[in-house]
Amino acid sequence: MRVSVCVSAAVFSTAAFSAITPFNVARQADVITGVLSGVGEKITAVDSAVTAYDGSDAEPVLDAGKTLVSTINSGVATAKASEDLTLEGSLALQDPVKDLTDKASSLVDNLTGKRSLIAEKRQCATTRAVVNDIDAASNELIDTIVAKVPQEAQGIAQTLVSDLQAVLAKAKTNFNEQNCVDAAAAPSQSSAQSSAQPSTSAQPSGKPSEAPAATTTAKPVEQPSGTVAPTAKPSSAQLTYGASSAHGEVPSGSPTAVVPPPPAHTGTPTGPVVVPTAGAGALLPPCLVAVGVAVAML
């Protein structure tokens, strides 16, 4: 009786193990392959948006990229909540991982082909941010899946995902700050016009600047040679008056003649001797008459 019970228990346990193990292996593998399949679909969507990008609108590409990142992050949460993989379940991931690598490689190649257009439209920084987000999320997913593989298969799993990691690293390199630089912004119309016209400070005002008024010092007017302009009331010796008044005094009227200064001595008389009139001689002292005669004789 006891033997029958033991045999029955052994048979039941063997049957139960045979029934549960294939189910568990399939379920574990399906969870991970389902995550990889969903990520692959979103990669294809981003690739299609990149191929259609002509520089006019980057929103479809950016939206597809954000959706891909969201899908990867969701897959990370799902993979972490799943059971560990068996060796058989780990081997089932080879084809899904390879398919994912091929899709990622196509996306990176097409995105790199649009790099000059992306730079022209000043979308390098935006694209770089999306690429970095995809890289970070993808590497977290890879690390999570590899952690579900049995310890004895860790090396094989790491080799399997290394190609995918290389594709992600290539995308980061192709769109880093040295390899993708936004084109310089074109100047606005008002800026271009202002830069094309010289500033008012550099233009001539159109009117000559007025020279500072020169300060001049008035010079005395020189009198012509031979003419003596009286500057003071003439003395009685220089004037010839008309007839004396009835009282024998010099009249107070205007002088009738001016006696010029004697000419320079040249040895020869230069003009007639002026003989004073009787009225003038009566008024001049005898010494002055003698001087006048002497000068005339010279």
BATIZA-431052 format. One record per residue: x, y, z of N, C-alpha, C in turn. Coordinates in steps of 0.05 Angstrom, whole numbers, plus 5000, padded with zeros to 4 digits. Each point is the difference from the previous one (the first is absolute). Example, Ala and Ser with C-alpha at 12.3 -4.5 7.8 and 13.67 -1.06 7.14 Angstrom:
BEGIN
526448865156498250245000501850245000 499350214986501650245001498550225014 
***
This chain:
BEGIN
501749765000498350245000501750255000 502049995017501850235001501550034974 500749794987501550024975498250124978 497549925000498250114980499750305003 499850095025499850295005502450154990 502449895006502450144991500250014970 499349784987500149994971498150204988 497650015012498050184990500950295003 501250065023501050275004502250084981 501749814994502250054981498950054972 498149844992498950034974498650274998 498550075021498550264999501950244999 502249985015501950225000501450024973 500649784988501350014974498150114979 497649935001498050104981499550305004 499950075025499650295006502350164991 502549915004502350154991500150024970 499249784987500049994970497950194989 497850045014497950184991500750295005 501250065023500550285008502450124987 502149854997502550114990499850114972 498849864980499750124973498350265001 497950005017498350235001501550245011 501549955022501550225012502150114981 501449824986502050094981498850174978 497849914989498750154979499050275009 498950005024498950255011502250215005 502249915011502250185006501250114974 500449834980501150094975498150184985 497449945002498050174986500050285011 500350035026500050265012502350174988 502349895000502450154990499850054970 499349794985499950034971497750204993 497950015016497950194995501050295004 501650045020501250265005501850084976 501649824991501950064978498450054974 497949854996498450044976498650285000 499050085023498850275002502050224995 502449975011502150204995500750014971 500249774987500749994972498050144983 497449985006498050144985500350305002 500650105023500450295004502550104986 502049834999502550084985499350034971 498449824989499250014972498450264995 498350085019498550244997501850254999 502050005017501950235000501550004974 500849774990501549984975498450114977 497449944999498350104979499750305001 499850115024499750295003502650144992 502349885006502650114992500350004970 499249784987500249984971498250214986 497750065012498250204988500750285006 501950045018500750285009501350154977 499050234993501150174979500950275010 500050045026500850255011497850205006 497649944990497850185004498749985028 499949755010498749965026501349765014 501250065023501449805016498349875021 497550095003498349905021499449704998 499549894975499549714998502349835010 502450094994502449855009500350025030 499650245011500350035029497949855015 497550004990497949865013500449704999 501049904977500649714998502249925019 502050175002502249955018499249995029 498350195008499050005028498349755006 498449924980498449765003501849755004 502249994984501849785003501249995028 500850235010501250015027497949905021 497650094997497949925019499549704999 500149894975499649714997502249845013 502550094997502349875012499850015030 499350235011499850025029497849825011 497849984985497949815008501049714999 501649944980501149734998501949945022 501450195009501849965023498449925025 497850145005498449945023498849724997 499249924976498849744996502149785004 502450044990502249805002500849975030 500150225014500849985029497949845016 497550024992497949855014499849714993 501349924978499849724991501949825016 499649744996501649805014502749974985 501949895014502649954987499749804978 501750034980499949824977501649745006 499249794988501549755001502050014977 501749804999502049994978498549974973 497949835000498549964976498650264992 498950145019498650254994502050224990 502449995010502050204992500849954971 500149754991500749944972497850094981 497650035010497850094984500150294993 501850155013500250294996501950074977 501449814989502150064980498850144976 497949894988498950114976498750285005 498450035021498850275006502250215004 502149945013502150205005501450074974 500549804983501350064974498250174982 497449945000498150164985499950295010 500150035026500050275012502550154992 502349874999502550124992499950104972 498949844982499850084971498250244997 497850015014498350244998501350255011 501449975022501450235012502250104981 501449814987502150084981498950154977 497749924989498850144978499250295008 498950025024499250275011502550185002 502149905011502450175004501250084973 500049824981501150074973498350224987 497449975000498250204988500150265015 500249995026500150255015502750154995 502149854997502650124994500050124972 498549884981499750114973498650275000 498450055020498650265002501450205017 502549945008501350175020500550284989 500950034975500550274989497450164998 497849874994497450144999499150085028 500549825019499450065028501650245010 502550014992501750225009499150264986 499249984975499150244986497550125013 498249825009497550095013500450055030 502549995009500650065028498549815019 500149744993498749805017501949815012 502650075000502149815011499649955030 499650225015499749975029497549835007 497850054985497649855006500349714993 501249944976500549724992501849865019 502150155009502049885018498649925027 498250165009498649945025498349744997 498749974977498349764996501849754997 502250034986501949774996501149925027 500750195017501149935027497949875017 497550094998497849875015499649714991 500049964974499749724989502349835009 502450105000502449855008499749925030 499350195016499949955029497849795006 497750034988497849815005500649734989 501349984976500649744988502149855017 502050145010502049875016498949905026 498150155011498749905025498449744994 498650004977498549764992501949764996 502250054987502049784995501049895026 500750185019501149915026497949845015 497550084998497849865014499649724989 500049974974499649744987502449815006 502450114998502449835005499949905029 499050175018499949925028498149775005 498149954981498149785003501149744990 502250004986501249774989501649855022 500049735000501549865020503050075000 501249985022502850085003501849864980 499549754995501849864981499750094971 497950154994499550104973500450304998 501150135021500350295000502050094978 502149864996502050074979498849994972 498449794995498749974974498050224995 498550075021498050214997501350274995 502250055014501450264996501150024972 501049794989501050004972497750054981 497749895006497750034983499150294998 500150145022499050285000502250204993 502549914997502250194995499750154974 498949864980499650134974497950225002 497949965015498050205004501250245015 501649955020501350225014501950164983 501349874981501850144981498450184982 497749924991498350174984499150245015 499249975025499250235016502350195005 502449905004502350175004500750154975 499649884977500550134974498250244997 497449975007498150224998500950235017 500849945025500950225018502450154988 501949854989502450124989499350174975 498349914983499350144976498550265006 498850025023498550245006501050145026 502549965006501150155023500550294992 500950165018500350294995502250074980 501849814995502150054980499149924972 498349804997499249894974497450114990 498550135017497550124991499850285012 500450204984500050285009497950164985 498250135014498050164987501250224983 498850054977500950214982499550275014 501650204993499750275011497350114992 498850145018497450134995500450224980 498250014980500050224980499250265014 501350224993499250265012497350084991 498550135017497450104993500250224980 497850064986500050214979500850275010 499050075024500750265011502950015007 501149785011502850005007501850024975 499149864978501650004976500150284988 497650145001499950274989501750195016 499949985026501550185017503049964997 500849744996502849954997501050084973 498250004979500950084973500350304998 498650165016500250284998502050115020 501650194991502050115019498550165022 501150005022498850155022500250304995 498150155012500050294995502550145010 501349885019502450135011502249984980 499949804981502149974981499550164974 497450104996499450144977500650305003 500850134979500450295001497450145004 499950215013497550145006498950154976 501750034979499150154976500750295001 500750105023500850285003502850015011 501650174988502850025011499950115027 501749895017500150115027501150284999 498850175017500950285000502650025015 501950134986502650045013499750205022 501449975021499850195022500950284991 498550195009500550284992502850085008 501550094981502850085005500050275015 501650025019500350255015502250164987 499250224990502050184986500450255017 502450084998500750255014500250234980 498550205004500050224980502750135000 501050044975502550144997499550294993 501750175009499650294994500350054970 498350174990500150064972502450184994 501749904982502350164993499350224980 500950245005499550224982501949984976 499150084977501850004977502450195005 502249914988502550175002499650274989 501050205014499850284990497650155009 498149865013497650135010499949975030 499750215013499950005029497250075009 498749815013497350045010500150135027 498850235003500250135026498549835021 501349955022498849855022499550175024 500950254999499450195022499650274988 499150175017499650284991502650124990 500150094975502650104989500950255015 502650025003501150245013500050234981 500550235011500050254984502250014981 502249845005502350004981499449854975 498049815001499449844977497850114983 498750215009497750104986500550284988 498850044977500150274987497250115001 499750215013497450125003499650234981 497650084997499450234983500650265015 498850214992500650265012499349995029 501650155016499550015028497550165006 499049955023497650145007500750295007 497950145005500450295005501650055025 500149815018501550045025502749884999 500949894977502749894997500349725010 497849855006500049735011499649804977 500949765006499649794979497149935000 498850004976497249934998499549725008 497649955010499249735010498849824978 500150094976498849844978501849774993 499249854979501449764991502550094986 502249855001502550064986499649984971 501550174985499850004971502149844987 502249935014502149844987501549855022 501349784992501749845018502749994988 502050085016502850004991501049725002 500749874978501149725002502750005012 500949775010502849995011502050024978 502450105006502050034979500849744989 500549994974500949744987502849945009 500649734997502749915007502050144982 502450045012502250144986501149834978 499950104975501249854978502150164985 500450255009502050174986498750174979 497649934992498750164979497250075009 499250244997497350085009498049834984 498049905015498049834987497450154994 499850245007497550154994500450295004 498150164993500150295004500050075029 501350225005500050105027497550155005 498649925022497550135007500750245017 499250234989500550255015497550085014 500150025025497550075014499050274992 497550035001498750254993500650215021 499350254993500750225018498549965026 497549914998498549975025501249785017 500949784987501149785016502750075011 501750154984502650085010499850185024 498050175000499750185023499349855025 498949774997499249845023502249825009 501849904982502149815007502350155013 501349885019502450125013502250024979 501850195003502250024980501849764999 500349865022501849765000498949784983 497449975000498849794983500250074971 499850264993500350084972502849944991 502050065017502849944992500449714996 498849835017500349714997498749914974 497850114994498749924975501650074976 501350245000501750094977502349824998 501349935023502349825000499449734988 497749895008499249744989499650014971 498750224991499550034971502550024985 502150125010502650034986501449734998 499549825019501249744998498849854978 
***
